[in-house]
Amino acid sequence: MLRRVTLSPDVVHEDEDVRIVTWSGVLASRWQATPTKEKLELLGRHQRALAEATVDRKIVVLTVLGSDTGFMLTGEARKAAEAVAKAGSEFLIGLAQVVEGEGFGAAAARAVMSGIQLAVRAGYPTKVFGTVDEALPWVADLLRKAGQERDADDVGEALRPMVGPKAKS
């Protein structure tokens, strides 16, 4: 009897601000601080590198802003976020953004994220969620639509421990 094995994600960058994880054709990031221009550019480089390493040059991105993260981007960071989103039109199957937390601040941050995506008109599906558990089925659906059934079945198990609310340090 063959036992099913789920590949482990790779942490490609981790510091006090952000953890960036790759797994199959998915790049996930969990932010512990407000994203800066420099960190967003770093994220963009990792997205492009993963896309270039995949067979079909297509990936899904999952971005998580924890509830303790400052949500409001500076003008420079907002421009960098827009540039990363536009560049992603070459290789993104979709982008799931999670802004954890309740109340006005989290709702405002989700609105800002949605607004950036509308302004960019990226050409790929985007959706903003309140929790990682809400986002992962959507990510799995994107992978299924791209013909990546096995990855779709395993994405939650692989990524939840790395970017979920109690992500491993």
NORVENPE-V428777 format. One record per pair of residues at least 12 apart in sequence whose C-alpha atoms are under 7 Angstrom apart, sorted by the first residue. I is the first residue (numbers start at 1). J is the second residue. Records with the same first field share a line. If there is no record, write none. Layout:
BEGIN
I=J + J
END
This chain:
BEGIN
6=154 + 158
8=158
9=21 + 22 + 23 + 158 + 159
10=22 + 23
16=32
17=31 + 32 + 33
18=30 + 31 + 32
19=31
25=54 + 59 + 60
26=59 + 60 + 61
27=47 + 60 + 61 + 62
28=61 + 62 + 63
29=62 + 63 + 64 + 163
30=63 + 64 + 65 + 163
31=64 + 65 + 66 + 69
32=65 + 66 + 69
33=69 + 70
34=69 + 70 + 71 + 73
35=73 + 77
36=77
37=76 + 77 + 80
40=80 + 81
41=80
44=84
51=91
57=91
58=91 + 92 + 93
59=91 + 92 + 93
60=92 + 93 + 94 + 95
61=94 + 95 + 96
62=95 + 96 + 97
63=96 + 97 + 98
64=97 + 98 + 99
65=98 + 99 + 100
66=99 + 100
67=100 + 101
71=109
72=109
82=116 + 120
85=120 + 122
86=120 + 122
89=122 + 123 + 124
92=124
93=124 + 142
94=124 + 125 + 126 + 142
95=125 + 126 + 127
96=126 + 127 + 128 + 135 + 139
97=127 + 128 + 129
98=128 + 129 + 130 + 131 + 132
99=129 + 130 + 131
100=130 + 131
101=130
110=128
114=128
132=164
136=156
140=152 + 153 + 155
END
